[in-house]
Amino acid sequence: GNLEAETMKNFALEQGIDKNCIFTETNSRTTVENLQECKKILDKSFTPTFDKPKIIICTSSFHIKRTIVLTKLIMTNYDVSFIHTNESVDNPTQTHEWKLLYTTLDSICESFLK
């Protein structure tokens, strides 16, 4: 949401990232919506060329596998790199969901990253 996007933008600025290189999206509620909204922002910002614009998506360890798969499906006209945080998941329900998601998406992600 708004707070998360603003917090991450401020962190990027503190790290010396040029404000013109930071795009925030505050309308979505799900990963799919977030990627669709980000694609709209990026499509307005980049002129189509033969070279795909390079973007970096940063997300949590919990979301990285899902984000990779969905990004590869939604943002086909971008050269996307991924980075993630290394936090641990302490909630038992999230840990169970993470393990299921990891197991299910692991082979799909491997094929996308080759």
Secondary structure as UniProt FT lines:
FT   HELIX           2..14
FT   TURN            15..16
FT   HELIX           19..21
FT   HELIX           31..45
FT   STRAND          54..59
FT   TURN            61..63
FT   HELIX           64..74
FT   TURN            76..77
FT   STRAND          79..84
FT   HELIX           92..113
//
